[in-house]
């Protein structure tokens, strides 16, 4: 189903092209109109000036000293390029002397020797174009000045202007249409890599989340990189989900089987003590299942935080002291002496909840495996640019050759105590997420286990 906000890239580009060309075309047509008017006037004015010059050459001085002119009608026929236009002329002698022609025809004052002058005017209610040429006729002794004025209506000029404008508009429209076709074809060809990219995604199976290697233009490479990055993150999330469900189904199978068995025994028991014992064991299995599920959920949270960690500055001393204090009642029940060493602010950049879970796992492991009468100490101190977090006990510890093994998920250190096998792996995962280093060693005098985590100081 196509979203309501979807649009066609080709149509949008074509619309922008047409809008831009319409604006540019309008400006071009305005300029073309001005140019067409100037061109029509220039062409027609030359003919008009030629007619005036032809008439001026036929002006002579009569024997009585007056001016005479034999109008060459060929000169006037030069102006009749269009049947609709009408031609007018006028010849004036010395100032105040009219010789021949249309006496009411507007005239333009000119001086002898100047080029022809042109002007727009109105004659008999019609717009006309007037050309005036000043010359003089020689008597052999002196010269008699005169002015020849020739005018014509502007119908032919307007037709020429419209013809130039229409042809320019047709050429412009043809160019716009051609550009639109070229843009449509070019965009279609340019979008083919996107179509192939879409087909490459559509043809993939849902389980195939490998990066797409389809070749695309540089302008689209950012989109492909983003999609590939998303697919990598999605694959990581799905892998974490598969890992979680696989571990949960594997690790919860045993306690659930124990619960079912013990509840069945309790249901068939004829003795109340036997039923209570079976119920107690079922309750212990429920507690084990709860611990396993909590650890698995924590592992899943670590995986999610790795993809989008929300780090902030925290005081490691205050955090460790608070978590230690929360475990004092549990330590007392287990007959274990739990203490804390550290003072002063030790600021680190961390995710508070995960660092709290790291400490809970370390302290919980120590309380579980150290044994009654043992001592467990939590320490926080600063060494140069590193915050040192330590949890040390004097219990049975872990043999050196098994210390690497206990960092693997669901691996135990060989103790008979029950556990999920996730405590130290969770600690290592959280430490790695914070760029911290984890080290296992024996405690004081070679007894117990000391877990040391070096976390970079904030800032």
Secondary structure, DSSP 4 states (H G I P E B T S, - for coil): ---TT---HHHHHHHHHHHHHHHHHHHHHHHHHHHHHHHHHHHHHHHHHHHHHHHHTTEEE-TTS-EEE---HHHHHTTTTSTT--EEEEEE-STT-EEEE-TTS------TTSPPEEEEEEETTEEEEEEEEEEEEE-SSSEEEEEEEEEEESHHHHHHHHHHHHHHHHHHHHHHHHHHHHHHHHHHHHTHHHHHHHHHHHTS-TT--PPP-----HHHHHHHHHHHHHHHHHHHHHHHHHHHHHHHHHHHHHHHHHHHHHHHHHHH-SSHHHHHHHHHHHHHHHHHHHHHHHHHHHHHHHHHHHHS---EEEEHHHHHHHHHHHHHHHHHHTT-EEEEE--S--EEEE-HHHHHHHHHHHHHHHHHHS-TT-EEEEEEEEETTEEEEEEEE-SS---GGGTTGGGSTT---S-SS---S-HHHHHHHHHHHTT-EEEEEE-GGG-SEEEEEEEEBP-
